[in-house]
Amino acid sequence: MPRVAMYNINGDQVGEIDLKEDIFGIAVHQQALHDVVTMQLAGRRQGTHDTKTRAEVSGGGRKPYRQKGTGRARHGSIRSPIWRGGGIVFGPHPRSYSYRVPKKVRRLAMKSALSSKVEGGTIVVLEELKMDVPKTKDMVKILNNLKVDNKALVVTAERDDAVYKSARNIPGIKQLSVPGLNVYDLLAHKTLVITKDAVARVEEVFV
C-alpha cells in the first residue's frame, strides 16, 4: 500500500497517508492512457471545417460553350470540380470527432495516471485547503510553501469558488474538483496537489 507524506498549507509535514493499492499503486497501463487521451483530444475538436461542393459554389448556371465543334472537351458547367473555382470533391464537412472508449478502459487509465504520480513522486497531499476569499497571492504563497513551482494540478473534493478563482490566474496551474478530474490534465501537469478529502473521494469513486 503506497504511503505518502501529508502537508499543511504552510508546507510542514503533519503526517502520512495510506493510499489504496488498487487505485494509486497499480502498474501503469500505457495503452489505456494513450486511448483515453486520444479520445479526450478528439472530443475537443470543433469539427466546423467545411468545403463547398459543386452544388454550393456560385456560378455555372449555363453550359460554358456548345457540346460539339469547338475541338475542346465537353463541359456542362464551369463549377465542375476539374475547373478552377469549381466545387470540392470529398472535402471535409462539419462533423463531430467525439467517440467513447469502454468504461473499464477509462477507469484503468485514470488509475494508471494517478499511480504514475505516486510512482514518480510528484503527488502532494494537503491536509486541508480552505480560503475565505479568492486571493491569487495567497495561493501562490501556498504553492511556494509546498515547493510547487511548475505546472501543477490542484484537486479538491468539491468545487470551491474561492480556491478556483485564486488559482486560475497563475500560469501553469489548474484547479479541478474530483468530478472534473480527467486523465489528460493529470498527465499534462507535472505535479498533483490533492487534498486529503479529495483522496478519500477518489478512492470512493474509483474503488
Secondary structure, 3 states (H helix, E strand, C coil): CCEEEEECCCCCEEEEEECCHHHHCCCCCHHHHHHHHHHHHHHHCCCCCCCCCCCCCCCCCCCCCCCCCCCCCCCCCCCCCCCCCCCCCCCCCCCCCCCCCCHHHHHHHHHHHHHHHHHCCCEEEECCCCCCCCCHHHHHHHHHHCCCCCCEEEEECCCCHHHHHHHCCCCCEEEEEHHHCCHHHHHHCCEEEEEHHHHHHHHHHCC
